[in-house]
Amino acid sequence: MKILIILFISLVLASCGNKKSGDGQELLNPELLSEDSVDGSSIQGLYLSTFETLNPSVNGTVPGSMTIERKQDQFLVYGRLFAGQAGAWHPQGIFMGKRCPNMSDDKNLDGLIDIQEAMLVVGKMIIPLDANLNTQAAGYHLYPVGDPMGSYFYERETSFTNLFQDIKRADTNTSDDVTKLSVDEKFGLLGRVVMVQGVASSTPLPETVASLGDKKAYQTFPVTCGIIRKLTTHSWPEYNGTIPGPVAEVQPGQDHPEPGPVHFPGRIVIDDSGTGSGETTTAGSTTGDPTTGGTTTGG
């Protein structure tokens, strides 16, 4: 009888521990499985973070997800967000926390969760999901911008070795919203938070909504959040080397976009040197204010 009871409890735990994604793919519950390791060797396979809308009174419902895969030294991220706000710049990344914020985290009781309240839960960003995943700084915070329908698709690939070595380097700026890992600190993707920020500049927000640094409140306003789970089965879209949809170009030294050129797929400024020189590839571009759209040229 004791054996039967133990077997029954095990089956119940197993059935509760695994869930299915919208595509019917099996998800492993992060609460029942830890993969943190010092060297990142335990990060393997395919992961999925399905978004939950934050601040729906401002955003409405904003569905989407972020898919992450590590296969040998290849590290790929594929994201999609739908029904956001047109022209909204979307800072996004993987954060150290393991819980998404909810209305109980609204400390000033203004009915909204701002970035400072959210970061008390999700912690600092560890992997910015920007134009270049090679290092935290390489993408210069070049993030996706919502198209006229308020949607974007994001696709990037890098060497996992390069990425992990970078997040293990000494943190020379502890006052920003991005953090590093100590030499002996363990880390894994399972159970971590993916959060997307940013609404259109025309969005009315009360003065009680806080921001970070010199960024405007609408640029850091939390939009969606999801917990990273692991897929046991998957089919991966072919990587084509571009971010579908517009992105806002940020000049070296800036940490958020100013009104100016907006570039479509194939024109991504990447600077690995730290000198601001950059490398540009062109396959068509759009100029204009990222909050109002622009005129397409080139190709």
Sine and cosine of phi, psi and omega as CSV:
sin_phi,cos_phi,sin_psi,cos_psi,sin_omega,cos_omega
0.00,0.00,-0.68,0.73,0.02,-1.00
-0.87,0.48,-0.65,0.76,0.00,-1.00
-0.90,0.44,-0.67,0.74,0.01,-1.00
-0.89,0.45,-0.64,0.77,0.01,-1.00
-0.90,0.43,-0.68,0.73,0.01,-1.00
-0.89,0.46,-0.68,0.73,0.01,-1.00
-0.90,0.44,-0.65,0.76,0.00,-1.00
-0.90,0.45,-0.71,0.71,0.02,-1.00
-0.89,0.46,-0.64,0.77,0.01,-1.00
-0.88,0.47,-0.68,0.74,0.00,-1.00
-0.91,0.41,-0.63,0.78,0.02,-1.00
-0.90,0.44,-0.70,0.72,0.02,-1.00
-0.89,0.45,-0.64,0.77,-0.01,-1.00
-0.91,0.41,-0.66,0.75,-0.01,-1.00
-0.94,0.35,-0.54,0.84,0.04,-1.00
-0.97,0.24,-0.47,0.88,-0.09,-1.00
-0.96,0.26,-0.45,0.89,-0.02,-1.00
-0.95,-0.31,0.67,-0.74,0.06,-1.00
-0.80,-0.61,0.17,-0.99,0.03,-1.00
-0.92,-0.40,0.60,-0.80,0.09,-1.00
-0.97,0.22,0.00,-1.00,0.03,-1.00
-0.90,0.44,-0.38,0.92,0.03,-1.00
-1.00,-0.01,0.10,1.00,0.00,-1.00
0.99,0.15,0.15,0.99,0.01,-1.00
-0.99,0.16,0.56,-0.83,-0.07,-1.00
-0.97,0.23,0.72,-0.69,0.02,-1.00
-0.91,-0.41,0.65,-0.76,0.08,-1.00
-1.00,-0.04,0.75,-0.66,-0.02,-1.00
-0.95,0.30,0.87,-0.49,-0.05,-1.00
-0.91,0.42,-0.37,0.93,0.01,-1.00
-0.93,0.37,-0.34,0.94,-0.05,-1.00
-0.96,-0.28,0.07,1.00,-0.07,-1.00
-0.51,-0.86,0.83,-0.55,0.04,-1.00
-0.94,-0.33,0.66,-0.75,0.00,-1.00
-0.76,-0.65,0.24,0.97,-0.03,-1.00
-0.88,0.48,0.70,-0.72,0.04,-1.00
-0.54,-0.84,0.36,-0.93,-0.05,-1.00
-0.95,0.31,-0.60,0.80,-0.09,-1.00
-0.98,-0.22,0.05,1.00,0.01,-1.00
0.98,0.21,0.09,1.00,-0.07,-1.00
-0.91,0.40,-0.39,0.92,-0.02,-1.00
-0.98,0.18,-0.19,0.98,0.03,-1.00
-0.99,0.16,0.97,-0.23,-0.06,-1.00
-0.56,-0.83,0.54,-0.84,0.12,-0.99
1.00,-0.01,-0.38,-0.92,-0.14,-0.99
-0.93,-0.37,0.65,-0.76,-0.04,-1.00
-0.78,-0.62,0.44,-0.90,0.00,-1.00
-0.64,-0.77,0.73,-0.68,0.13,-0.99
-0.87,-0.50,0.92,-0.38,0.02,-1.00
-1.00,-0.03,0.79,-0.62,-0.14,-0.99
-0.97,0.25,0.62,-0.79,0.23,-0.97
-0.92,-0.39,0.65,-0.76,-0.06,-1.00
-0.95,0.30,0.73,-0.68,0.17,-0.99
-0.97,-0.24,0.55,-0.83,0.01,-1.00
0.81,0.59,0.80,0.59,-0.04,-1.00
-0.89,0.46,-0.36,0.93,0.03,-1.00
-0.92,0.40,-0.36,0.93,0.05,-1.00
-0.98,-0.19,-0.68,0.73,-0.14,-0.99
-1.00,-0.05,-0.36,0.93,-0.27,-0.96
0.95,0.30,-0.35,-0.94,0.04,-1.00
-1.00,0.00,0.81,-0.59,-0.05,-1.00
-0.85,-0.53,1.00,-0.02,-0.01,-1.00
-0.98,0.21,0.30,-0.95,0.05,-1.00
0.35,-0.94,-0.06,-1.00,-0.01,-1.00
-0.26,-0.97,0.26,-0.97,0.07,-1.00
-0.77,-0.63,0.85,-0.53,0.03,-1.00
-0.97,-0.26,0.71,-0.70,-0.06,-1.00
-0.77,-0.64,0.69,-0.72,0.04,-1.00
-0.69,-0.72,0.72,-0.70,0.18,-0.98
-0.89,-0.46,0.89,-0.46,0.01,-1.00
-0.75,-0.66,0.94,-0.33,-0.16,-0.99
0.84,0.55,-0.86,-0.51,0.00,-1.00
-0.99,-0.14,0.11,0.99,-0.02,-1.00
-1.00,0.01,0.79,-0.62,0.01,-1.00
-0.82,-0.57,0.90,-0.44,-0.08,-1.00
-0.85,-0.52,0.59,-0.81,0.07,-1.00
-0.74,-0.67,0.74,-0.67,-0.01,-1.00
-0.74,-0.67,0.90,-0.44,-0.06,-1.00
-0.85,-0.53,0.42,-0.91,0.07,-1.00
-0.51,-0.86,0.67,-0.74,0.04,-1.00
-0.68,-0.73,0.68,-0.73,-0.09,-1.00
-0.81,-0.58,0.50,-0.87,0.15,-0.99
0.88,0.48,0.55,0.83,0.15,-0.99
-0.99,0.12,-0.61,-0.79,-0.01,-1.00
-0.91,-0.42,0.70,-0.71,-0.02,-1.00
-0.87,0.49,0.73,-0.69,0.04,-1.00
0.98,0.21,0.03,1.00,-0.01,-1.00
-0.96,0.28,0.75,-0.66,0.09,-1.00
-0.99,0.11,0.75,-0.66,-0.18,-0.98
-0.87,-0.49,0.99,0.10,0.21,-0.98
-0.85,0.53,0.71,-0.71,-0.06,-1.00
-0.52,-0.85,0.43,-0.90,0.01,-1.00
-0.01,-1.00,0.10,-1.00,0.11,-0.99
-1.00,-0.07,0.78,-0.63,-0.06,-1.00
-0.95,-0.33,0.30,-0.95,-0.07,-1.00
-0.96,0.29,-0.42,0.91,-0.07,-1.00
-0.93,0.37,0.17,-0.99,-0.01,-1.00
-0.76,-0.65,0.44,0.90,0.08,-1.00
-0.49,-0.87,0.63,-0.78,0.09,-1.00
-1.00,0.10,0.53,-0.85,0.04,-1.00
-0.94,0.34,0.42,-0.91,0.10,-1.00
-0.66,-0.75,-0.04,-1.00,-0.12,-0.99
-0.91,0.42,-0.30,0.95,0.08,-1.00
-0.94,0.35,-0.23,0.97,0.01,-1.00
-1.00,-0.06,0.07,1.00,0.05,-1.00
-0.98,0.22,1.00,0.04,-0.16,-0.99
-0.94,0.34,-0.56,0.83,-0.03,-1.00
-1.00,-0.06,0.06,1.00,0.11,-0.99
0.84,0.54,0.62,0.78,0.06,-1.00
-1.00,-0.10,0.10,1.00,0.03,-1.00
0.99,0.12,0.11,0.99,-0.02,-1.00
-0.71,-0.71,0.45,-0.89,0.07,-1.00
-0.97,-0.26,0.93,-0.36,0.04,-1.00
-1.00,-0.01,0.04,-1.00,-0.13,-0.99
-0.91,0.41,-0.58,0.82,0.00,-1.00
-0.93,0.36,-0.63,0.78,0.07,-1.00
-0.92,0.38,-0.63,0.78,0.00,-1.00
-0.91,0.42,-0.65,0.76,-0.06,-1.00
-0.94,0.34,-0.32,0.95,0.13,-0.99
-0.91,0.42,-0.35,0.94,0.00,-1.00
-0.98,-0.20,-0.76,0.65,-0.13,-0.99
-1.00,0.04,-0.21,0.98,-0.02,-1.00
0.96,0.26,-0.34,-0.94,0.00,-1.00
-1.00,0.02,0.32,-0.95,0.05,-1.00
-0.97,0.24,0.69,-0.73,0.03,-1.00
-0.94,-0.33,-0.55,0.84,0.04,-1.00
-0.76,-0.64,0.98,-0.18,0.10,-1.00
-0.91,0.40,0.79,-0.62,0.03,-1.00
-1.00,-0.08,0.97,0.25,-0.07,-1.00
-0.91,-0.41,-0.43,-0.90,-0.12,-0.99
-0.95,0.31,-0.35,0.94,-0.05,-1.00
-0.62,-0.78,0.92,-0.39,-0.04,-1.00
-0.99,0.10,-0.05,1.00,-0.12,-0.99
-0.86,0.51,-0.66,0.75,0.10,-0.99
-0.62,-0.78,0.22,-0.98,0.01,-1.00
-0.89,0.46,-0.55,0.84,-0.10,-0.99
-0.99,-0.11,-0.23,0.97,-0.17,-0.99
-0.89,0.46,-0.55,0.84,-0.05,-1.00
-0.99,0.15,-0.06,1.00,-0.04,-1.00
0.73,0.68,0.61,0.79,0.01,-1.00
0.80,0.60,0.66,0.75,0.08,-1.00
-1.00,0.03,0.99,-0.17,-0.14,-0.99
-0.93,-0.36,0.27,-0.96,0.01,-1.00
-0.90,0.43,0.43,-0.90,0.08,-1.00
-0.85,-0.53,0.68,-0.73,0.00,-1.00
-0.88,0.47,0.67,-0.74,0.05,-1.00
-0.97,0.23,-0.06,-1.00,-0.03,-1.00
-0.85,0.53,-0.34,0.94,0.05,-1.00
-1.00,-0.08,0.04,1.00,-0.01,-1.00
0.98,0.19,0.33,0.94,-0.04,-1.00
-0.91,-0.42,0.32,-0.95,0.17,-0.99
-0.45,-0.89,0.39,-0.92,0.13,-0.99
-0.85,-0.53,0.66,-0.75,-0.07,-1.00
-0.77,-0.63,0.73,-0.68,-0.03,-1.00
-0.54,-0.84,0.85,-0.53,-0.01,-1.00
-0.53,-0.85,0.45,-0.89,-0.05,-1.00
-0.67,-0.74,0.55,-0.83,0.07,-1.00
-0.40,-0.92,0.05,-1.00,0.12,-0.99
-0.99,0.15,0.82,-0.58,0.02,-1.00
-0.89,0.45,-0.59,0.81,0.01,-1.00
-0.86,0.51,-0.74,0.67,0.01,-1.00
-0.88,0.47,-0.72,0.70,-0.02,-1.00
-0.87,0.49,-0.73,0.68,-0.09,-1.00
-0.95,0.31,-0.59,0.81,0.06,-1.00
-0.88,0.47,-0.60,0.80,-0.02,-1.00
-0.93,0.37,-0.67,0.74,-0.03,-1.00
-0.97,0.26,-0.10,1.00,0.09,-1.00
-0.99,-0.14,-0.07,1.00,0.03,-1.00
-0.95,0.30,0.30,-0.95,0.00,-1.00
-0.88,0.47,0.65,-0.76,0.00,-1.00
-1.00,0.09,0.94,-0.34,-0.04,-1.00
-1.00,-0.01,-0.10,1.00,0.02,-1.00
-0.64,-0.77,1.00,0.00,-0.07,-1.00
-1.00,0.09,-0.03,1.00,-0.04,-1.00
-1.00,-0.06,-0.11,0.99,-0.01,-1.00
-1.00,0.00,-0.13,-0.99,-0.07,-1.00
-0.99,-0.13,0.20,0.98,0.03,-1.00
-0.90,-0.44,0.65,-0.76,-0.07,-1.00
-0.84,-0.54,0.20,-0.98,0.09,-1.00
-0.88,-0.48,0.20,-0.98,0.10,-1.00
-0.99,-0.17,0.61,-0.80,0.12,-0.99
-0.95,0.32,0.28,-0.96,-0.11,-0.99
-0.83,0.55,-0.65,0.76,-0.07,-1.00
-0.98,-0.22,0.24,0.97,-0.03,-1.00
-0.99,0.12,0.71,-0.70,0.02,-1.00
-1.00,0.07,0.50,-0.87,-0.02,-1.00
-0.44,-0.90,0.58,-0.81,0.13,-0.99
-0.50,-0.87,0.31,-0.95,0.01,-1.00
-0.99,0.17,-0.54,0.84,-0.12,-0.99
-0.86,0.51,0.84,-0.55,0.04,-1.00
1.00,0.03,-0.12,0.99,0.02,-1.00
-0.97,0.25,0.20,-0.98,-0.08,-1.00
-0.98,-0.19,0.69,-0.72,0.25,-0.97
-0.95,-0.32,0.81,-0.59,0.00,-1.00
-0.77,-0.64,0.65,-0.76,0.05,-1.00
-0.91,-0.41,0.67,-0.74,-0.02,-1.00
-0.85,-0.53,0.23,-0.97,0.20,-0.98
0.96,-0.29,0.81,-0.59,0.15,-0.99
-0.80,-0.60,0.15,-0.99,-0.02,-1.00
-0.90,0.44,0.50,-0.87,-0.05,-1.00
-0.90,0.44,-0.37,0.93,-0.01,-1.00
-0.99,0.13,-0.06,1.00,-0.04,-1.00
-0.94,0.33,0.84,-0.54,0.02,-1.00
-0.96,0.29,0.83,-0.56,0.05,-1.00
-0.79,-0.61,0.64,-0.77,0.03,-1.00
-0.92,0.39,0.36,-0.93,-0.01,-1.00
-0.90,0.43,-0.29,0.96,0.00,-1.00
-0.96,0.28,-0.21,0.98,0.00,-1.00
-0.98,0.19,0.91,-0.42,-0.05,-1.00
-1.00,0.08,0.31,-0.95,0.06,-1.00
-0.75,-0.66,-0.30,-0.95,0.01,-1.00
-0.76,-0.64,0.68,-0.74,0.08,-1.00
0.83,0.56,-0.72,-0.70,0.00,-1.00
-0.99,-0.11,0.18,0.98,0.03,-1.00
-0.97,0.25,0.47,-0.88,0.07,-1.00
-0.99,0.16,0.40,-0.92,-0.04,-1.00
-0.87,0.50,-0.62,0.79,-0.03,-1.00
-0.93,0.36,-0.40,0.92,0.00,-1.00
-0.98,0.21,-0.46,0.89,-0.03,-1.00
-0.96,-0.30,0.03,1.00,-0.09,-1.00
-0.89,0.45,0.84,-0.54,-0.04,-1.00
-0.89,0.46,0.73,-0.69,-0.06,-1.00
-0.93,-0.38,-0.80,0.60,0.00,-1.00
-0.65,-0.76,0.31,-0.95,0.03,-1.00
-0.48,-0.88,0.56,-0.83,0.05,-1.00
-0.48,-0.88,0.46,-0.89,0.04,-1.00
-1.00,-0.09,0.71,-0.70,-0.02,-1.00
-0.98,0.22,0.85,-0.53,0.10,-0.99
-0.89,-0.46,0.24,-0.97,-0.06,-1.00
-0.96,-0.27,0.72,-0.70,0.04,-1.00
-1.00,0.00,0.64,-0.77,0.07,-1.00
-1.00,-0.07,-0.36,0.93,0.07,-1.00
-0.69,-0.73,0.48,-0.88,-0.04,-1.00
-0.25,-0.97,0.26,-0.97,0.24,-0.97
-0.72,-0.69,0.79,-0.61,-0.14,-0.99
-0.97,-0.25,0.78,-0.63,0.03,-1.00
-0.92,0.40,0.55,-0.84,-0.01,-1.00
-0.91,0.41,0.75,-0.66,-0.02,-1.00
-0.99,0.15,0.77,-0.63,-0.04,-1.00
-0.92,-0.40,0.10,0.99,0.13,-0.99
0.99,0.13,0.15,0.99,-0.01,-1.00
-0.75,-0.66,0.29,-0.96,0.16,-0.99
-0.99,-0.17,0.96,-0.29,0.06,-1.00
-0.88,0.47,0.71,-0.71,-0.02,-1.00
0.99,-0.15,0.31,-0.95,-0.10,-1.00
-0.96,0.26,0.45,-0.89,0.16,-0.99
-0.74,-0.67,0.47,-0.88,0.00,-1.00
-1.00,-0.04,0.76,-0.64,-0.01,-1.00
-0.99,0.16,0.76,-0.65,0.00,-1.00
-0.93,-0.37,0.78,-0.63,0.01,-1.00
-0.96,0.30,0.51,-0.86,0.04,-1.00
-0.80,0.60,0.70,-0.71,-0.01,-1.00
1.00,-0.10,-0.25,0.97,0.06,-1.00
-1.00,-0.09,0.45,-0.89,0.08,-1.00
-0.86,-0.51,0.22,0.97,0.15,-0.99
-0.37,-0.93,0.41,-0.91,-0.10,-1.00
-0.97,0.23,0.56,-0.83,0.14,-0.99
-0.96,-0.27,0.34,-0.94,0.07,-1.00
-0.82,0.58,0.74,-0.67,-0.05,-1.00
0.28,-0.96,-0.48,-0.88,-0.09,-1.00
-0.90,0.45,0.59,-0.81,0.17,-0.99
-0.85,-0.53,0.74,-0.67,-0.11,-0.99
-0.90,-0.43,0.68,-0.73,-0.01,-1.00
-1.00,0.01,-0.02,-1.00,-0.10,-1.00
-0.78,0.63,0.65,-0.76,0.05,-1.00
0.99,-0.10,-0.21,0.98,0.05,-1.00
-0.87,-0.49,1.00,0.08,-0.03,-1.00
-0.85,-0.53,0.83,-0.55,0.01,-1.00
-1.00,0.06,0.85,-0.53,-0.02,-1.00
-0.80,-0.61,0.76,-0.65,-0.01,-1.00
-0.75,-0.66,0.96,-0.28,0.01,-1.00
-1.00,0.00,-0.21,0.98,-0.14,-0.99
-0.99,0.12,-0.41,0.91,-0.08,-1.00
0.99,0.13,0.04,1.00,-0.03,-1.00
-1.00,-0.08,-0.22,0.98,0.00,-1.00
1.00,0.01,0.08,1.00,-0.03,-1.00
-0.96,0.29,-0.77,0.64,0.13,-0.99
0.98,0.18,0.27,-0.96,0.09,-1.00
-0.76,-0.65,0.78,-0.62,-0.09,-1.00
-0.86,-0.51,0.74,-0.67,0.15,-0.99
-0.90,-0.43,0.59,-0.81,-0.13,-0.99
-0.82,-0.57,0.74,-0.67,0.13,-0.99
-0.58,-0.82,0.71,0.70,-0.04,-1.00
0.97,-0.24,0.57,-0.82,0.00,-1.00
-0.53,-0.85,0.23,-0.97,0.04,-1.00
-0.77,-0.63,0.68,-0.73,0.04,-1.00
-0.91,-0.42,0.50,-0.87,0.00,-1.00
0.64,-0.76,-0.03,-1.00,0.01,-1.00
-0.97,0.24,0.80,-0.59,-0.04,-1.00
-0.88,0.47,-0.27,0.96,0.02,-1.00
-1.00,0.01,-0.19,0.98,-0.06,-1.00
-0.82,-0.57,-0.09,1.00,-0.03,-1.00
0.99,-0.14,-0.16,-0.99,-0.06,-1.00
-0.20,-0.98,-0.24,-0.97,-0.05,-1.00
-0.91,-0.42,0.80,-0.60,-0.05,-1.00
-0.98,0.19,0.70,-0.71,0.05,-1.00
-0.65,-0.76,0.27,-0.96,0.12,-0.99
0.96,0.29,-0.28,-0.96,0.03,-1.00
0.78,-0.62,0.00,0.00,0.00,0.00
